[in-house]
Amino acid sequence: MKIYGIHNPCAWVLDGNVLKYDWNIISAHHKLLPFSSKGLCDMVAPSGNIMIVGDSTSGLYEESLANEFLHSAQQGCTEPVDSVRVLPTCNLTISLGRNDHLTLTNISIGLNMEKNVVYDAWINKLIPNNVGLLILNRGAHYVEDSEFLEGVNNTLSYLATNHPNISIIWRNTYAGLPSYAHHAFSPPLTKIEEVDAKWHYEEFAHQNMLVHKLIKEYYPQVLYLDIYRPMMLRRDAHYDAIHLCVPGIMSLW
């Protein structure tokens, strides 16, 4: 069985049915429909391709989405070339911009050992890659509130001014769960547990609210995707404190 990406050191044994999830919401009025590659193609392809930008958790999200296409289409995706992957069932590509702070740099910078961050020049790829849908996440690399909010505002302002026709989804950030170890086969939590202050994880919910307020007031065209609470209940889905298994719970996004 082919699993895209290398981030799969998880406890389960993969078999042919491992990705065939049926996600259900316990409600008489709502049901979460299974992933449809054709449905996503029909919705996105007329406007352009998909780009996901963020830190290593966004890289895993790109791999997760590629795996959803793989199993929905019953065929393979192409391996990424220069971070661009052609998805099956439609003329659609998905690309990854690894930029841990969503900076507007024109020059790609590899791993900065002092700050432990990567800055890809993703803004240079929006037009060449014909991006119609942009999925952004500020990631888990903490900075204090004023710097954080200024950076987010600069990025969204740049996109609104220079690329107004690109649809944008802002995915908020879940905190790390240090208690993930030895819980691969445990049920989901029923309440959010206390997070580790070592990496400023306790600030993530607060900074998510800052971005949500900014988007509501100044960028109403941006869709805010809140995945914080469901992810904070799934310590069983982690392979380390901050990274999630592929395949896994990211299918829910």
C-alpha positions in Angstrom: 0.0 0.0 0.0 1.4 3.4 -1.0 1.4 6.2 1.7 2.6 9.5 0.5 5.2 11.3 2.6 7.7 10.0 5.1 5.9 11.0 8.3 4.3 7.7 9.3 6.1 6.3 12.4 2.7 5.5 14.0 1.7 2.6 16.0 -0.9 1.0 13.8 -0.4 -1.5 11.0 -1.6 -0.2 7.6 -4.0 -2.2 5.6 -6.1 -1.6 2.5 -9.0 -0.1 4.4 -7.1 2.1 6.8 -8.0 5.4 5.0 -11.7 4.6 4.5 -13.0 6.6 7.4 -16.7 7.4 7.9 -16.6 10.6 9.9 -19.9 11.2 11.7 -21.2 14.1 13.8 -23.5 13.0 16.6 -26.4 15.2 15.6 -29.8 14.7 14.0 -29.3 17.7 11.8 -25.7 17.4 10.6 -23.6 14.7 9.0 -20.1 15.1 7.7 -19.9 13.8 4.2 -17.0 11.5 3.2 -14.2 13.0 1.2 -15.0 13.4 -2.5 -12.0 14.1 -4.8 -14.5 14.9 -7.7 -16.4 17.3 -5.5 -13.2 19.1 -4.5 -12.0 19.2 -8.1 -15.4 20.5 -9.4 -15.3 23.3 -6.7 -11.7 24.4 -6.9 -10.3 23.6 -10.4 -12.3 26.3 -12.2 -10.5 29.0 -10.1 -7.1 27.5 -10.0 -4.8 25.2 -8.0 -4.4 24.6 -4.3 -1.4 25.9 -2.3 -0.9 25.1 1.4 1.5 27.4 3.3 2.8 27.1 6.8 5.2 25.1 9.0 5.9 21.3 9.1 2.3 20.6 10.3 1.1 22.1 7.0 3.5 19.8 5.2 1.7 16.9 6.9 -1.6 18.3 5.9 -0.5 18.4 2.2 0.5 14.7 2.5 -2.8 13.9 4.2 -4.8 15.6 1.4 -2.8 13.8 -1.2 -3.6 10.4 0.4 -7.3 11.3 0.4 -7.1 11.8 -3.3 -5.1 8.6 -3.7 -7.8 6.4 -2.0 -10.8 8.3 -3.3 -9.6 7.9 -6.9 -8.2 4.4 -6.5 -5.1 5.5 -8.3 -1.9 7.3 -7.5 -1.0 10.9 -7.3 2.3 12.0 -8.9 5.2 12.5 -6.6 5.8 16.2 -5.9 8.2 18.0 -8.3 9.5 21.3 -6.8 6.8 20.9 -4.1 4.0 20.6 -6.7 1.9 17.4 -7.0 -0.6 16.6 -9.7 -3.8 15.1 -8.2 -5.7 12.4 -9.9 -9.3 12.7 -11.3 -8.9 16.2 -12.4 -6.4 18.7 -13.8 -5.5 20.1 -10.4 -2.3 20.5 -8.5 -1.5 20.9 -4.9 1.7 22.7 -3.8 3.4 23.3 -0.5 5.1 26.5 0.7 7.2 25.8 3.8 7.3 29.1 5.5 7.1 28.9 9.3 6.1 32.5 9.9 4.3 33.2 6.6 6.8 35.9 5.7 6.6 37.8 2.5 10.2 37.0 1.5 11.2 36.9 -2.2 14.2 34.7 -1.4 13.9 31.2 -0.1 15.9 30.6 3.1 16.7 27.1 4.3 16.8 26.1 7.9 17.8 28.9 10.1 19.6 27.1 12.9 19.4 30.0 15.3 15.6 30.3 15.1 14.9 26.8 13.8 12.7 28.1 11.0 12.4 27.7 7.3 11.3 30.5 4.9 10.2 29.5 1.4 9.5 32.3 -1.1 5.9 31.1 -1.6 4.6 34.5 -2.8 6.7 34.1 -5.9 4.8 30.8 -6.8 1.2 32.1 -6.6 1.0 33.2 -10.2 3.3 30.5 -11.8 1.3 27.8 -10.0 -2.0 29.3 -10.9 -3.2 29.2 -7.3 -6.9 29.7 -6.8 -7.2 28.4 -3.2 -4.7 29.2 -0.5 -4.7 27.4 2.8 -2.6 29.3 5.4 -1.4 28.5 8.9 0.9 30.5 11.1 2.3 27.4 12.7 3.7 26.5 16.1 6.8 28.8 16.1 5.8 31.3 18.8 6.5 35.0 18.8 4.9 37.5 21.2 1.5 39.0 20.3 2.4 42.3 18.7 4.9 40.7 16.3 2.6 37.8 15.7 -0.4 40.0 14.8 1.7 42.4 12.7 3.0 39.5 10.6 -0.4 38.0 10.0 -1.9 41.4 9.1 1.0 42.1 6.7 0.4 38.8 4.9 -3.3 39.1 4.6 -3.1 42.7 3.5 -0.5 41.8 0.8 -2.8 39.0 -0.5 -5.9 41.2 -0.4 -4.1 43.9 -2.4 -2.1 41.9 -4.9 -4.1 38.7 -5.3 -7.7 39.6 -4.6 -9.1 36.7 -6.7 -7.4 34.0 -4.6 -9.7 32.3 -2.1 -8.1 32.0 1.3 -8.7 29.6 4.2 -7.0 30.4 7.5 -6.4 27.2 9.6 -5.9 28.0 13.2 -3.2 26.3 15.3 -3.5 23.5 17.8 -1.1 23.2 20.7 1.3 20.4 21.4 0.3 17.5 23.6 3.2 16.3 25.7 1.1 13.4 27.0 0.8 11.9 23.5 3.3 9.1 24.3 1.8 5.6 24.9 -1.7 6.7 23.8 -1.8 5.5 20.2 -4.7 3.1 21.0 -6.4 5.3 23.7 -9.8 6.8 23.0 -10.1 10.6 22.4 -10.0 12.9 25.4 -13.4 14.3 26.7 -11.9 17.6 27.7 -8.8 19.6 26.8 -5.9 18.9 29.1 -3.4 21.3 30.4 -0.6 22.0 27.9 3.1 22.4 28.4 4.3 26.0 28.8 7.8 25.2 27.7 7.0 25.9 24.0 4.4 28.6 24.8 1.6 26.1 23.9 -0.6 27.8 26.5 -0.6 31.0 24.2 -1.9 29.3 21.1 -5.6 29.5 21.9 -5.2 33.2 22.7 -3.4 33.9 19.5 -6.0 32.0 17.5 -8.6 34.4 19.0 -6.4 37.4 17.9 -6.3 36.2 14.3 -10.1 35.4 14.3 -10.9 38.9 15.5 -8.5 40.4 12.9 -10.2 38.4 10.1 -13.7 39.2 11.2 -13.0 42.9 11.3 -10.7 43.5 8.3 -10.7 40.4 6.1 -14.2 39.0 6.0 -13.5 37.3 2.7 -11.1 34.9 4.5 -12.6 31.7 5.8 -11.5 30.9 9.3 -11.2 27.1 9.9 -11.2 26.3 13.6 -9.6 22.9 14.2 -8.2 23.7 17.7 -10.7 21.9 20.0 -11.1 18.7 18.0 -7.3 18.4 17.6 -6.7 19.1 21.3 -8.9 16.0 22.1 -6.8 13.6 19.9 -3.6 12.8 21.7 -4.0 9.3 20.1 -3.4 10.8 16.7 0.1 12.1 17.4 3.6 10.7 16.7 5.2 13.5 18.7 3.9 16.4 20.8 3.0 18.6 17.9 2.9 16.4 14.7 0.0 14.2 13.6 0.1 10.8 11.9 -0.4 10.4 8.2 -3.0 9.0 7.5 -5.1 10.1 10.4 -7.2 12.8 11.9 -6.2 15.5 9.4 -8.7 13.9 7.1 -11.3 15.7 9.1 -10.0 19.1 8.1 
